[in-house]
């Protein structure tokens, strides 16, 4: 399946990458980037491999690395990345 990035997913990806780069260095930022690439390849084959959202039926939530989560929507032809989430943030602020 084709993977598409929403504006919010690009923005939240960049925010996490920038945070990791500034706080933990290039190695941590690269690890995040590599893990995202790996997960995108995985979900393009069996897109429903991660747990279903309790809020929305066609939305999936998958942990990337201990502190980061990917939220994405599975359509008939595409997978839309909704956002990346830093799990250290207040979960009450999570909107998708």
N, CA, C and O atoms as a CHARMM CRD file, in Angstrom:
* protein
*
  384
    1    1 UNK  N      0.83800  -1.18900   0.00000 PROA 1      0.00000
    2    1 UNK  CA     0.00000   0.00000   0.00000 PROA 1      0.00000
    3    1 UNK  C      0.87900   1.24700   0.00000 PROA 1      0.00000
    4    1 UNK  O      1.99300   1.25600   0.52200 PROA 1      0.00000
    5    2 UNK  N      0.34300   2.27500  -0.59400 PROA 2      0.00000
    6    2 UNK  CA     1.04400   3.56100  -0.63200 PROA 2      0.00000
    7    2 UNK  C      0.89500   4.25700   0.72300 PROA 2      0.00000
    8    2 UNK  O     -0.17300   4.22600   1.33400 PROA 2      0.00000
    9    3 UNK  N      1.97400   4.87900   1.17800 PROA 3      0.00000
   10    3 UNK  CA     1.97100   5.62300   2.43500 PROA 3      0.00000
   11    3 UNK  C      2.00200   7.11100   2.12300 PROA 3      0.00000
   12    3 UNK  O      2.86200   7.57900   1.37700 PROA 3      0.00000
   13    4 UNK  N      1.05400   7.85800   2.70200 PROA 4      0.00000
   14    4 UNK  CA     1.05100   9.31400   2.51300 PROA 4      0.00000
   15    4 UNK  C      1.20800   9.99700   3.87100 PROA 4      0.00000
   16    4 UNK  O      0.74600   9.50000   4.89800 PROA 4      0.00000
   17    5 UNK  N      1.86200  11.13200   3.84300 PROA 5      0.00000
   18    5 UNK  CA     2.13700  11.90500   5.04700 PROA 5      0.00000
   19    5 UNK  C      1.19300  13.09900   5.10700 PROA 5      0.00000
   20    5 UNK  O      1.11000  13.86800   4.14900 PROA 5      0.00000
   21    6 UNK  N      0.48400  13.26400   6.21200 PROA 6      0.00000
   22    6 UNK  CA    -0.32400  14.46700   6.41300 PROA 6      0.00000
   23    6 UNK  C      0.61100  15.61000   6.81900 PROA 6      0.00000
   24    6 UNK  O      1.75900  15.38400   7.20300 PROA 6      0.00000
   25    7 UNK  N      0.10600  16.82100   6.72800 PROA 7      0.00000
   26    7 UNK  CA     0.89600  17.97800   7.16200 PROA 7      0.00000
   27    7 UNK  C      1.29900  17.81600   8.62900 PROA 7      0.00000
   28    7 UNK  O      2.44000  18.09300   9.00000 PROA 7      0.00000
   29    8 UNK  N      0.35000  17.36300   9.46100 PROA 8      0.00000
   30    8 UNK  CA     0.61800  17.20300  10.88800 PROA 8      0.00000
   31    8 UNK  C      1.66400  16.12500  11.14800 PROA 8      0.00000
   32    8 UNK  O      2.47200  16.25900  12.06700 PROA 8      0.00000
   33    9 UNK  N      1.65900  15.06700  10.35600 PROA 9      0.00000
   34    9 UNK  CA     2.66300  14.01100  10.55600 PROA 9      0.00000
   35    9 UNK  C      4.06900  14.51300  10.21100 PROA 9      0.00000
   36    9 UNK  O      5.03700  14.16600  10.88700 PROA 9      0.00000
   37   10 UNK  N      4.17600  15.31200   9.17800 PROA 10     0.00000
   38   10 UNK  CA     5.48000  15.89600   8.81600 PROA 10     0.00000
   39   10 UNK  C      5.95700  16.82900   9.92600 PROA 10     0.00000
   40   10 UNK  O      7.12200  16.79600  10.32200 PROA 10     0.00000
   41   11 UNK  N      5.05000  17.65300  10.41700 PROA 11     0.00000
   42   11 UNK  CA     5.39200  18.61400  11.46500 PROA 11     0.00000
   43   11 UNK  C      5.82400  17.90500  12.75000 PROA 11     0.00000
   44   11 UNK  O      6.84000  18.26800  13.34300 PROA 11     0.00000
   45   12 UNK  N      5.06000  16.89600  13.18400 PROA 12     0.00000
   46   12 UNK  CA     5.39800  16.21100  14.43000 PROA 12     0.00000
   47   12 UNK  C      6.64900  15.34500  14.28000 PROA 12     0.00000
   48   12 UNK  O      7.41000  15.19500  15.23600 PROA 12     0.00000
   49   13 UNK  N      6.86900  14.77800  13.10300 PROA 13     0.00000
   50   13 UNK  CA     8.11200  14.03500  12.83300 PROA 13     0.00000
   51   13 UNK  C      9.30900  14.97300  12.97200 PROA 13     0.00000
   52   13 UNK  O     10.28900  14.64800  13.64200 PROA 13     0.00000
   53   14 UNK  N      9.21800  16.13800  12.33300 PROA 14     0.00000
   54   14 UNK  CA    10.30700  17.12100  12.39600 PROA 14     0.00000
   55   14 UNK  C     10.56700  17.59000  13.82700 PROA 14     0.00000
   56   14 UNK  O     11.71700  17.76900  14.22900 PROA 14     0.00000
   57   15 UNK  N      9.49800  17.78600  14.58900 PROA 15     0.00000
   58   15 UNK  CA     9.65700  18.22900  15.97700 PROA 15     0.00000
   59   15 UNK  C     10.40200  17.18800  16.80700 PROA 15     0.00000
   60   15 UNK  O     11.31000  17.53100  17.56400 PROA 15     0.00000
   61   16 UNK  N     10.02400  15.92600  16.67000 PROA 16     0.00000
   62   16 UNK  CA    10.67900  14.86400  17.42900 PROA 16     0.00000
   63   16 UNK  C     12.12600  14.71400  16.98100 PROA 16     0.00000
   64   16 UNK  O     13.02600  14.59000  17.81100 PROA 16     0.00000
   65   17 UNK  N     12.35200  14.72400  15.66800 PROA 17     0.00000
   66   17 UNK  CA    13.71600  14.59900  15.14900 PROA 17     0.00000
   67   17 UNK  C     14.59800  15.73600  15.66800 PROA 17     0.00000
   68   17 UNK  O     15.72000  15.49900  16.11400 PROA 17     0.00000
   69   18 UNK  N     14.09900  16.94800  15.61000 PROA 18     0.00000
   70   18 UNK  CA    14.85800  18.11600  16.07200 PROA 18     0.00000
   71   18 UNK  C     15.14300  18.03200  17.56900 PROA 18     0.00000
   72   18 UNK  O     16.24600  18.34900  18.01600 PROA 18     0.00000
   73   19 UNK  N     14.15000  17.60800  18.33700 PROA 19     0.00000
   74   19 UNK  CA    14.34800  17.44900  19.77600 PROA 19     0.00000
   75   19 UNK  C     15.44100  16.41500  20.05700 PROA 19     0.00000
   76   19 UNK  O     16.35100  16.66400  20.84700 PROA 19     0.00000
   77   20 UNK  N     15.34400  15.26700  19.41200 PROA 20     0.00000
   78   20 UNK  CA    16.34700  14.21500  19.63300 PROA 20     0.00000
   79   20 UNK  C     17.74200  14.69000  19.22700 PROA 20     0.00000
   80   20 UNK  O     18.72600  14.41600  19.91400 PROA 20     0.00000
   81   21 UNK  N     17.81400  15.39200  18.12100 PROA 21     0.00000
   82   21 UNK  CA    19.09700  15.90100  17.64600 PROA 21     0.00000
   83   21 UNK  C     19.71000  16.87800  18.64500 PROA 21     0.00000
   84   21 UNK  O     20.89800  16.79300  18.95500 PROA 21     0.00000
   85   22 UNK  N     18.90100  17.80100  19.14400 PROA 22     0.00000
   86   22 UNK  CA    19.44600  18.82200  20.04900 PROA 22     0.00000
   87   22 UNK  C     19.72000  18.29200  21.45500 PROA 22     0.00000
   88   22 UNK  O     20.67300  18.72600  22.10200 PROA 22     0.00000
   89   23 UNK  N     18.89700  17.36300  21.93100 PROA 23     0.00000
   90   23 UNK  CA    19.05100  16.87600  23.30700 PROA 23     0.00000
   91   23 UNK  C     19.92700  15.63000  23.43100 PROA 23     0.00000
   92   23 UNK  O     20.61900  15.45600  24.43400 PROA 23     0.00000
   93   24 UNK  N     19.90100  14.76200  22.41800 PROA 24     0.00000
   94   24 UNK  CA    20.56800  13.46500  22.52900 PROA 24     0.00000
   95   24 UNK  C     21.59800  13.20900  21.43800 PROA 24     0.00000
   96   24 UNK  O     22.33500  12.22500  21.50500 PROA 24     0.00000
   97   25 UNK  N     21.66200  14.08100  20.43500 PROA 25     0.00000
   98   25 UNK  CA    22.69500  13.95800  19.41200 PROA 25     0.00000
   99   25 UNK  C     22.25700  13.24300  18.14800 PROA 25     0.00000
  100   25 UNK  O     21.15000  12.71200  18.05100 PROA 25     0.00000
  101   26 UNK  N     23.15900  13.24900  17.19200 PROA 26     0.00000
  102   26 UNK  CA    22.89400  12.70500  15.86000 PROA 26     0.00000
  103   26 UNK  C     22.53900  11.22000  15.89400 PROA 26     0.00000
  104   26 UNK  O     21.67300  10.78100  15.13700 PROA 26     0.00000
  105   27 UNK  N     23.18100  10.44800  16.74600 PROA 27     0.00000
  106   27 UNK  CA    22.93400   9.00300  16.79700 PROA 27     0.00000
  107   27 UNK  C     21.49000   8.69900  17.17100 PROA 27     0.00000
  108   27 UNK  O     20.85900   7.84700  16.54600 PROA 27     0.00000
  109   28 UNK  N     20.95800   9.38200  18.18300 PROA 28     0.00000
  110   28 UNK  CA    19.56300   9.16700  18.59500 PROA 28     0.00000
  111   28 UNK  C     18.58800   9.62200  17.52500 PROA 28     0.00000
  112   28 UNK  O     17.58700   8.95200  17.27200 PROA 28     0.00000
  113   29 UNK  N     18.86700  10.75500  16.89600 PROA 29     0.00000
  114   29 UNK  CA    17.99800  11.25600  15.83000 PROA 29     0.00000
  115   29 UNK  C     18.00100  10.30100  14.64400 PROA 29     0.00000
  116   29 UNK  O     16.95300  10.04200  14.05300 PROA 29     0.00000
  117   30 UNK  N     19.16400   9.77900  14.29300 PROA 30     0.00000
  118   30 UNK  CA    19.25300   8.81700  13.19300 PROA 30     0.00000
  119   30 UNK  C     18.53500   7.51200  13.52800 PROA 30     0.00000
  120   30 UNK  O     17.91600   6.89800  12.65900 PROA 30     0.00000
  121   31 UNK  N     18.62000   7.09300  14.78700 PROA 31     0.00000
  122   31 UNK  CA    17.92900   5.87600  15.21000 PROA 31     0.00000
  123   31 UNK  C     16.41400   6.03900  15.04100 PROA 31     0.00000
  124   31 UNK  O     15.73500   5.12600  14.57200 PROA 31     0.00000
  125   32 UNK  N     15.89900   7.19400  15.42200 PROA 32     0.00000
  126   32 UNK  CA    14.47600   7.49200  15.24200 PROA 32     0.00000
  127   32 UNK  C     14.10900   7.44900  13.76100 PROA 32     0.00000
  128   32 UNK  O     13.11900   6.82300  13.38200 PROA 32     0.00000
  129   33 UNK  N     14.90100   8.11000  12.93000 PROA 33     0.00000
  130   33 UNK  CA    14.64500   8.15400  11.49200 PROA 33     0.00000
  131   33 UNK  C     14.66500   6.74600  10.89000 PROA 33     0.00000
  132   33 UNK  O     13.79600   6.40100  10.09000 PROA 33     0.00000
  133   34 UNK  N     15.64200   5.94600  11.26900 PROA 34     0.00000
  134   34 UNK  CA    15.74600   4.57400  10.76400 PROA 34     0.00000
  135   34 UNK  C     14.55400   3.72200  11.20700 PROA 34     0.00000
  136   34 UNK  O     14.04300   2.91000  10.43600 PROA 34     0.00000
  137   35 UNK  N     14.11500   3.91400  12.45400 PROA 35     0.00000
  138   35 UNK  CA    12.98300   3.14300  12.95500 PROA 35     0.00000
  139   35 UNK  C     11.69200   3.53300  12.23100 PROA 35     0.00000
  140   35 UNK  O     10.86500   2.67100  11.93400 PROA 35     0.00000
  141   36 UNK  N     11.51700   4.80200  11.95000 PROA 36     0.00000
  142   36 UNK  CA    10.34400   5.23700  11.17900 PROA 36     0.00000
  143   36 UNK  C     10.37700   4.58900   9.79500 PROA 36     0.00000
  144   36 UNK  O      9.36600   4.05500   9.33800 PROA 36     0.00000
  145   37 UNK  N     11.51700   4.63200   9.13600 PROA 37     0.00000
  146   37 UNK  CA    11.63800   4.01100   7.81000 PROA 37     0.00000
  147   37 UNK  C     11.30700   2.52400   7.86900 PROA 37     0.00000
  148   37 UNK  O     10.60700   2.00900   6.99700 PROA 37     0.00000
  149   38 UNK  N     11.80000   1.84000   8.88100 PROA 38     0.00000
  150   38 UNK  CA    11.56200   0.40200   9.03500 PROA 38     0.00000
  151   38 UNK  C     10.07100   0.10800   9.24300 PROA 38     0.00000
  152   38 UNK  O      9.52100  -0.81500   8.64100 PROA 38     0.00000
  153   39 UNK  N      9.43500   0.89600  10.09300 PROA 39     0.00000
  154   39 UNK  CA     8.01100   0.69500  10.38700 PROA 39     0.00000
  155   39 UNK  C      7.15300   0.99200   9.16400 PROA 39     0.00000
  156   39 UNK  O      6.15700   0.30900   8.92900 PROA 39     0.00000
  157   40 UNK  N      7.52400   1.99700   8.38800 PROA 40     0.00000
  158   40 UNK  CA     6.73700   2.32000   7.18800 PROA 40     0.00000
  159   40 UNK  C      6.77600   1.17500   6.18200 PROA 40     0.00000
  160   40 UNK  O      5.77600   0.89400   5.52200 PROA 40     0.00000
  161   41 UNK  N      7.90700   0.52500   6.06400 PROA 41     0.00000
  162   41 UNK  CA     7.99900  -0.65100   5.18600 PROA 41     0.00000
  163   41 UNK  C      7.10800  -1.76400   5.73000 PROA 41     0.00000
  164   41 UNK  O      6.39400  -2.42200   4.97300 PROA 41     0.00000
  165   42 UNK  N      7.15300  -1.97300   7.04300 PROA 42     0.00000
  166   42 UNK  CA     6.34700  -3.03500   7.65300 PROA 42     0.00000
  167   42 UNK  C      4.85100  -2.80600   7.49300 PROA 42     0.00000
  168   42 UNK  O      4.12800  -3.71700   7.09200 PROA 42     0.00000
  169   43 UNK  N      4.37800  -1.60200   7.80000 PROA 43     0.00000
  170   43 UNK  CA     2.92600  -1.37200   7.74300 PROA 43     0.00000
  171   43 UNK  C      2.39800  -1.30200   6.32200 PROA 43     0.00000
  172   43 UNK  O      1.19000  -1.41000   6.11100 PROA 43     0.00000
  173   44 UNK  N      3.26700  -1.12700   5.35000 PROA 44     0.00000
  174   44 UNK  CA     2.79300  -1.08900   3.96000 PROA 44     0.00000
  175   44 UNK  C      2.35600  -2.47400   3.48900 PROA 44     0.00000
  176   44 UNK  O      1.65100  -2.58800   2.48700 PROA 44     0.00000
  177   45 UNK  N      2.76100  -3.51900   4.19200 PROA 45     0.00000
  178   45 UNK  CA     2.38800  -4.88900   3.81200 PROA 45     0.00000
  179   45 UNK  C      1.15700  -5.34500   4.59600 PROA 45     0.00000
  180   45 UNK  O      0.09800  -5.52800   3.99600 PROA 45     0.00000
  181   46 UNK  N      1.25600  -5.53800   5.92400 PROA 46     0.00000
  182   46 UNK  CA     0.03100  -5.78200   6.69800 PROA 46     0.00000
  183   46 UNK  C     -0.31300  -4.51500   7.49200 PROA 46     0.00000
  184   46 UNK  O      0.12500  -4.37800   8.63400 PROA 46     0.00000
  185   47 UNK  N     -1.08500  -3.59000   6.91600 PROA 47     0.00000
  186   47 UNK  CA    -1.28000  -2.27900   7.54200 PROA 47     0.00000
  187   47 UNK  C     -1.98800  -2.31300   8.89400 PROA 47     0.00000
  188   47 UNK  O     -1.94200  -1.34000   9.64700 PROA 47     0.00000
  189   48 UNK  N     -2.62700  -3.40700   9.19400 PROA 48     0.00000
  190   48 UNK  CA    -3.34800  -3.47400  10.47100 PROA 48     0.00000
  191   48 UNK  C     -2.55300  -4.20400  11.54300 PROA 48     0.00000
  192   48 UNK  O     -3.13300  -4.78600  12.45900 PROA 48     0.00000
  193   49 UNK  N     -1.22900  -4.17800  11.43400 PROA 49     0.00000
  194   49 UNK  CA    -0.38400  -4.91700  12.36800 PROA 49     0.00000
  195   49 UNK  C     -0.34400  -4.30700  13.77200 PROA 49     0.00000
  196   49 UNK  O     -0.07000  -5.01300  14.74300 PROA 49     0.00000
  197   50 UNK  N     -0.61400  -3.00700  13.88700 PROA 50     0.00000
  198   50 UNK  CA    -0.62100  -2.37500  15.20300 PROA 50     0.00000
  199   50 UNK  C     -2.05000  -2.33200  15.74900 PROA 50     0.00000
  200   50 UNK  O     -3.02200  -2.53700  15.02200 PROA 50     0.00000
  201   51 UNK  N     -2.14400  -2.05900  17.05200 PROA 51     0.00000
  202   51 UNK  CA    -3.46100  -2.09000  17.69200 PROA 51     0.00000
  203   51 UNK  C     -4.37200  -0.99100  17.14700 PROA 51     0.00000
  204   51 UNK  O     -3.92600   0.08700  16.75500 PROA 51     0.00000
  205   52 UNK  N     -5.65000  -1.30600  17.13800 PROA 52     0.00000
  206   52 UNK  CA    -6.67100  -0.37200  16.66900 PROA 52     0.00000
  207   52 UNK  C     -6.93700   0.68000  17.73500 PROA 52     0.00000
  208   52 UNK  O     -6.91800   0.39300  18.93200 PROA 52     0.00000
  209   53 UNK  N     -7.18100   1.88500  17.28500 PROA 53     0.00000
  210   53 UNK  CA    -7.54300   2.97100  18.18900 PROA 53     0.00000
  211   53 UNK  C     -8.90600   2.69700  18.80300 PROA 53     0.00000
  212   53 UNK  O     -9.79800   2.16300  18.14300 PROA 53     0.00000
  213   54 UNK  N     -9.06100   3.06000  20.05600 PROA 54     0.00000
  214   54 UNK  CA   -10.36200   2.92700  20.70500 PROA 54     0.00000
  215   54 UNK  C    -11.31300   4.03800  20.27600 PROA 54     0.00000
  216   54 UNK  O    -12.52700   3.91200  20.43500 PROA 54     0.00000
  217   55 UNK  N    -10.76800   5.12600  19.73100 PROA 55     0.00000
  218   55 UNK  CA   -11.57400   6.26500  19.29800 PROA 55     0.00000
  219   55 UNK  C    -12.13600   6.07500  17.89800 PROA 55     0.00000
  220   55 UNK  O    -13.31700   6.32000  17.65400 PROA 55     0.00000
  221   56 UNK  N    -11.27700   5.63500  16.97700 PROA 56     0.00000
  222   56 UNK  CA   -11.66800   5.52200  15.56500 PROA 56     0.00000
  223   56 UNK  C    -11.30200   4.14200  15.03000 PROA 56     0.00000
  224   56 UNK  O    -10.19100   3.65600  15.24000 PROA 56     0.00000
  225   57 UNK  N    -12.23500   3.53300  14.34800 PROA 57     0.00000
  226   57 UNK  CA   -12.08400   2.15400  13.90200 PROA 57     0.00000
  227   57 UNK  C    -10.96900   1.94000  12.89000 PROA 57     0.00000
  228   57 UNK  O    -10.28300   0.91900  12.95100 PROA 57     0.00000
  229   58 UNK  N    -10.76800   2.86000  11.96900 PROA 58     0.00000
  230   58 UNK  CA    -9.77200   2.66600  10.90800 PROA 58     0.00000
  231   58 UNK  C     -8.40700   3.28800  11.23400 PROA 58     0.00000
  232   58 UNK  O     -7.55800   3.42500  10.35300 PROA 58     0.00000
  233   59 UNK  N     -8.20600   3.66000  12.48800 PROA 59     0.00000
  234   59 UNK  CA    -6.94700   4.27500  12.91400 PROA 59     0.00000
  235   59 UNK  C     -6.15900   3.27000  13.75100 PROA 59     0.00000
  236   59 UNK  O     -6.71800   2.56400  14.58900 PROA 59     0.00000
  237   60 UNK  N     -4.84800   3.22100  13.50500 PROA 60     0.00000
  238   60 UNK  CA    -3.95800   2.31600  14.20800 PROA 60     0.00000
  239   60 UNK  C     -2.90500   3.10200  14.97300 PROA 60     0.00000
  240   60 UNK  O     -2.52000   4.20300  14.58000 PROA 60     0.00000
  241   61 UNK  N     -2.44700   2.51400  16.07500 PROA 61     0.00000
  242   61 UNK  CA    -1.45800   3.16000  16.93400 PROA 61     0.00000
  243   61 UNK  C     -0.31000   2.18000  17.16000 PROA 61     0.00000
  244   61 UNK  O     -0.51500   1.06700  17.64300 PROA 61     0.00000
  245   62 UNK  N      0.90200   2.61000  16.80600 PROA 62     0.00000
  246   62 UNK  CA     2.05300   1.72700  16.95200 PROA 62     0.00000
  247   62 UNK  C      3.22300   2.41400  17.62300 PROA 62     0.00000
  248   62 UNK  O      3.54700   3.55700  17.30100 PROA 62     0.00000
  249   63 UNK  N      3.85400   1.72600  18.54900 PROA 63     0.00000
  250   63 UNK  CA     5.05200   2.24700  19.20700 PROA 63     0.00000
  251   63 UNK  C      6.25600   2.06400  18.30000 PROA 63     0.00000
  252   63 UNK  O      6.48100   0.98400  17.75400 PROA 63     0.00000
  253   64 UNK  N      7.02700   3.13100  18.14600 PROA 64     0.00000
  254   64 UNK  CA     8.23800   3.08900  17.32800 PROA 64     0.00000
  255   64 UNK  C      9.44000   2.71600  18.17600 PROA 64     0.00000
  256   64 UNK  O     10.08100   1.68800  17.95900 PROA 64     0.00000
  257   65 UNK  N      9.72700   3.55800  19.12900 PROA 65     0.00000
  258   65 UNK  CA    10.77700   3.32000  20.10600 PROA 65     0.00000
  259   65 UNK  C     10.13600   3.67800  21.44300 PROA 65     0.00000
  260   65 UNK  O      9.04800   4.25500  21.43800 PROA 65     0.00000
  261   66 UNK  N     10.73100   3.37700  22.55700 PROA 66     0.00000
  262   66 UNK  CA    10.01600   3.53200  23.83500 PROA 66     0.00000
  263   66 UNK  C      9.29200   4.87100  24.03900 PROA 66     0.00000
  264   66 UNK  O      8.26300   4.91300  24.71400 PROA 66     0.00000
  265   67 UNK  N      9.80100   5.93100  23.48400 PROA 67     0.00000
  266   67 UNK  CA     9.18500   7.22900  23.76100 PROA 67     0.00000
  267   67 UNK  C      8.37500   7.80600  22.60900 PROA 67     0.00000
  268   67 UNK  O      7.89100   8.93200  22.71900 PROA 67     0.00000
  269   68 UNK  N      8.21300   7.08500  21.52000 PROA 68     0.00000
  270   68 UNK  CA     7.52300   7.64500  20.35700 PROA 68     0.00000
  271   68 UNK  C      6.50000   6.68600  19.78400 PROA 68     0.00000
  272   68 UNK  O      6.71600   5.47500  19.73500 PROA 68     0.00000
  273   69 UNK  N      5.37600   7.25300  19.34800 PROA 69     0.00000
  274   69 UNK  CA     4.26800   6.49200  18.79800 PROA 69     0.00000
  275   69 UNK  C      3.88000   7.07400  17.45100 PROA 69     0.00000
  276   69 UNK  O      3.96000   8.28400  17.23700 PROA 69     0.00000
  277   70 UNK  N      3.45900   6.20400  16.54700 PROA 70     0.00000
  278   70 UNK  CA     2.93500   6.60500  15.23900 PROA 70     0.00000
  279   70 UNK  C      1.44400   6.32300  15.22500 PROA 70     0.00000
  280   70 UNK  O      1.00600   5.23900  15.61200 PROA 70     0.00000
  281   71 UNK  N      0.67200   7.29100  14.78300 PROA 71     0.00000
  282   71 UNK  CA    -0.77500   7.12300  14.61500 PROA 71     0.00000
  283   71 UNK  C     -1.06800   7.28600  13.13600 PROA 71     0.00000
  284   71 UNK  O     -0.68400   8.27900  12.51900 PROA 71     0.00000
  285   72 UNK  N     -1.75900   6.29000  12.56900 PROA 72     0.00000
  286   72 UNK  CA    -2.02600   6.31000  11.13200 PROA 72     0.00000
  287   72 UNK  C     -3.40100   5.74600  10.80900 PROA 72     0.00000
  288   72 UNK  O     -3.97200   4.97800  11.58300 PROA 72     0.00000
  289   73 UNK  N     -3.92000   6.13800   9.65600 PROA 73     0.00000
  290   73 UNK  CA    -5.23900   5.71900   9.18400 PROA 73     0.00000
  291   73 UNK  C     -5.06500   4.76800   8.00800 PROA 73     0.00000
  292   73 UNK  O     -4.27800   5.02300   7.09600 PROA 73     0.00000
  293   74 UNK  N     -5.80100   3.68100   8.04200 PROA 74     0.00000
  294   74 UNK  CA    -5.75000   2.69600   6.96200 PROA 74     0.00000
  295   74 UNK  C     -6.95800   2.90100   6.05300 PROA 74     0.00000
  296   74 UNK  O     -8.10700   2.77100   6.47700 PROA 74     0.00000
  297   75 UNK  N     -6.66900   3.22500   4.79200 PROA 75     0.00000
  298   75 UNK  CA    -7.72100   3.35700   3.79400 PROA 75     0.00000
  299   75 UNK  C     -7.72100   2.15500   2.86300 PROA 75     0.00000
  300   75 UNK  O     -6.99400   1.18900   3.09300 PROA 75     0.00000
  301   76 UNK  N     -8.52400   2.21100   1.82400 PROA 76     0.00000
  302   76 UNK  CA    -8.59300   1.09700   0.87800 PROA 76     0.00000
  303   76 UNK  C     -7.33800   0.99500   0.01800 PROA 76     0.00000
  304   76 UNK  O     -6.89100  -0.10800  -0.29900 PROA 76     0.00000
  305   77 UNK  N     -6.77000   2.13300  -0.36200 PROA 77     0.00000
  306   77 UNK  CA    -5.60500   2.15800  -1.24200 PROA 77     0.00000
  307   77 UNK  C     -4.34400   2.71900  -0.58100 PROA 77     0.00000
  308   77 UNK  O     -3.23000   2.46500  -1.03700 PROA 77     0.00000
  309   78 UNK  N     -4.53200   3.48400   0.49500 PROA 78     0.00000
  310   78 UNK  CA    -3.38900   4.17000   1.09900 PROA 78     0.00000
  311   78 UNK  C     -3.39200   4.07000   2.62200 PROA 78     0.00000
  312   78 UNK  O     -4.40700   3.78700   3.25800 PROA 78     0.00000
  313   79 UNK  N     -2.23100   4.31100   3.16000 PROA 79     0.00000
  314   79 UNK  CA    -2.05400   4.47000   4.60200 PROA 79     0.00000
  315   79 UNK  C     -1.67800   5.92900   4.81300 PROA 79     0.00000
  316   79 UNK  O     -0.68600   6.40800   4.26500 PROA 79     0.00000
  317   80 UNK  N     -2.47500   6.63000   5.61000 PROA 80     0.00000
  318   80 UNK  CA    -2.18100   8.04300   5.86900 PROA 80     0.00000
  319   80 UNK  C     -1.57600   8.17500   7.25900 PROA 80     0.00000
  320   80 UNK  O     -2.19800   7.80300   8.25400 PROA 80     0.00000
  321   81 UNK  N     -0.36400   8.70400   7.32100 PROA 81     0.00000
  322   81 UNK  CA     0.26400   8.98500   8.60100 PROA 81     0.00000
  323   81 UNK  C     -0.40200  10.22300   9.18300 PROA 81     0.00000
  324   81 UNK  O     -0.39200  11.28700   8.56400 PROA 81     0.00000
  325   82 UNK  N     -0.97500  10.08800  10.36000 PROA 82     0.00000
  326   82 UNK  CA    -1.69300  11.20300  10.98100 PROA 82     0.00000
  327   82 UNK  C     -0.74400  12.05800  11.80800 PROA 82     0.00000
  328   82 UNK  O     -0.69400  13.27700  11.64400 PROA 82     0.00000
  329   83 UNK  N      0.01800  11.40900  12.70700 PROA 83     0.00000
  330   83 UNK  CA     0.97600  12.15800  13.51200 PROA 83     0.00000
  331   83 UNK  C      1.91700  11.22500  14.24000 PROA 83     0.00000
  332   83 UNK  O      1.65400  10.03400  14.40400 PROA 83     0.00000
  333   84 UNK  N      3.01900  11.80400  14.67100 PROA 84     0.00000
  334   84 UNK  CA     3.96300  11.13400  15.54500 PROA 84     0.00000
  335   84 UNK  C      3.79400  11.77100  16.91800 PROA 84     0.00000
  336   84 UNK  O      3.56000  12.97400  17.02600 PROA 84     0.00000
  337   85 UNK  N      3.91200  10.96000  17.96800 PROA 85     0.00000
  338   85 UNK  CA     3.65800  11.46300  19.31100 PROA 85     0.00000
  339   85 UNK  C      4.80200  11.08500  20.23500 PROA 85     0.00000
  340   85 UNK  O      5.25300   9.94000  20.24500 PROA 85     0.00000
  341   86 UNK  N      5.26500  12.05300  21.00800 PROA 86     0.00000
  342   86 UNK  CA     6.25300  11.80600  22.04200 PROA 86     0.00000
  343   86 UNK  C      5.48500  11.37400  23.29400 PROA 86     0.00000
  344   86 UNK  O      4.73400  12.16700  23.86200 PROA 86     0.00000
  345   87 UNK  N      5.66400  10.14800  23.71800 PROA 87     0.00000
  346   87 UNK  CA     4.88400   9.57800  24.81700 PROA 87     0.00000
  347   87 UNK  C      5.12300  10.25200  26.16500 PROA 87     0.00000
  348   87 UNK  O      4.39400   9.99400  27.12300 PROA 87     0.00000
  349   88 UNK  N      6.12300  11.10100  26.24800 PROA 88     0.00000
  350   88 UNK  CA     6.37800  11.82900  27.49200 PROA 88     0.00000
  351   88 UNK  C      5.47000  13.04000  27.63500 PROA 88     0.00000
  352   88 UNK  O      5.45000  13.67900  28.68700 PROA 88     0.00000
  353   89 UNK  N      4.72100  13.35900  26.59200 PROA 89     0.00000
  354   89 UNK  CA     3.78100  14.47600  26.64200 PROA 89     0.00000
  355   89 UNK  C      2.50800  14.05100  27.37600 PROA 89     0.00000
  356   89 UNK  O      2.25700  12.86200  27.57100 PROA 89     0.00000
  357   90 UNK  N      1.72400  15.02300  27.76900 PROA 90     0.00000
  358   90 UNK  CA     0.45300  14.76500  28.43400 PROA 90     0.00000
  359   90 UNK  C     -0.50800  14.12200  27.43500 PROA 90     0.00000
  360   90 UNK  O     -0.84600  14.73400  26.42100 PROA 90     0.00000
  361   91 UNK  N     -0.94500  12.91500  27.70900 PROA 91     0.00000
  362   91 UNK  CA    -1.82900  12.17100  26.79400 PROA 91     0.00000
  363   91 UNK  C     -3.16500  12.86800  26.59700 PROA 91     0.00000
  364   91 UNK  O     -3.83300  12.63400  25.59000 PROA 91     0.00000
  365   92 UNK  N     -3.57000  13.71200  27.52800 PROA 92     0.00000
  366   92 UNK  CA    -4.83400  14.44700  27.37200 PROA 92     0.00000
  367   92 UNK  C     -4.78600  15.43200  26.21700 PROA 92     0.00000
  368   92 UNK  O     -5.82500  15.84600  25.70200 PROA 92     0.00000
  369   93 UNK  N     -3.56700  15.81000  25.80800 PROA 93     0.00000
  370   93 UNK  CA    -3.40100  16.74900  24.68900 PROA 93     0.00000
  371   93 UNK  C     -3.39400  16.05900  23.32800 PROA 93     0.00000
  372   93 UNK  O     -3.37700  16.72400  22.29300 PROA 93     0.00000
  373   94 UNK  N     -3.40700  14.73400  23.32800 PROA 94     0.00000
  374   94 UNK  CA    -3.35300  13.98700  22.07400 PROA 94     0.00000
  375   94 UNK  C     -4.68400  14.07400  21.35300 PROA 94     0.00000
  376   94 UNK  O     -5.70900  13.61300  21.85400 PROA 94     0.00000
  377   95 UNK  N     -4.65500  14.67000  20.17200 PROA 95     0.00000
  378   95 UNK  CA    -5.85100  14.82500  19.33600 PROA 95     0.00000
  379   95 UNK  C     -5.54500  14.28900  17.93800 PROA 95     0.00000
  380   95 UNK  O     -4.56200  14.67800  17.30700 PROA 95     0.00000
  381   96 UNK  N     -6.39700  13.40000  17.47600 PROA 96     0.00000
  382   96 UNK  CA    -6.24400  12.87500  16.11300 PROA 96     0.00000
  383   96 UNK  C     -7.58800  12.54900  15.52100 PROA 96     0.00000
  384   96 UNK  O     -7.66600  12.09500  14.38000 PROA 96     0.00000
